[in-house]
């Protein structure tokens, strides 16, 4: 039996709302012991810097480039992650010497799978130096180097969690992460894994309410609940090539744009985009060999009551429930996944598979930064 390792996972996702921190103990395979988790939000000023970084990153042609102020933003992002780790350790009275490694996602600023180009800013060596803990980072690049799309990587962790769902043993299960972009992981009755992005999650809603109401997101779906669905707007999105093609590609935050200001009201816009999130997930099921019996919903979108109501409607009779109903953390699951992947990376186990990223064969990945080596850098 493989020895368990203790790992911290760090995630700053496409919603760019903050840093999720989570701890697990795992063998990198089926054994997972979940620990505490917490979220540290970004203040509005830094969130705007990250949004500007997305625009700056559009000029990048090779993943090492850091045009404009991206290097400065990368350093600040890394330092914020170091502060988050220290705050997490203090809050839960965890001795850093008991942590074997950190899984560091960084912040995706550019993702172009057709060009085999993905860029996550975040300095793993600096984070190792600041925390004194080994850091595994840059986990998407090796997948792309082997013909994959670099995403999604969380499915390996979803499969480990699904193995513990005894009530649904022998039945197909689906994990749906509604972050800025939505993605799903299908775990078949015999353990086969299929995963891909399903379309816009929160990103269009966030952009819409920020532009129209000056709010960073539609808390709980309160704005959407006051509007009505505008069918023509939803159909305009669903008629785009991503939803028509049989090819699955991983998405960048900028692949979909919010409605033009003035073409629809605030409330109806939020309501229609929430419906779009649900219908995009339902439409994506056509790529699966069968409809799952269960959909476990994680990510910030599970807190939007309108999205959840629409999902229950369009996925019926499938059981649709937030991650917490099964004892999981809907907020911390992706951070947990990055901790899990860090352990797999250290042990040379695959992070991605043909059914998840389209890579030709299962491959590992990640770069290891050791604190003592980081000190000499």
DADA-V542025 format. One record per helix or strand of 3 or more residues. SS is the DSSP state (alpha for helix, beta for strand). FROM is the first residue (numbers start at 1). TO is the last residue. If there is no record, write none. Layout:
# DADA-V542025
SS FROM TO
SS FROM TO
This chain:
# DADA-V542025
beta 5 11
beta 18 26
beta 32 41
alpha 44 57
alpha 70 91
alpha 96 98
beta 101 104
beta 107 112
alpha 113 115
beta 117 121
alpha 124 131
beta 135 137
alpha 141 145
alpha 155 162
alpha 166 168
beta 173 178
beta 181 187
beta 193 200
alpha 203 213
alpha 219 221
alpha 224 226
alpha 231 238
alpha 241 244
alpha 253 255
alpha 266 287
beta 294 298
alpha 300 303
alpha 305 315
beta 319 322
alpha 323 326
alpha 333 346
beta 367 369
alpha 371 376
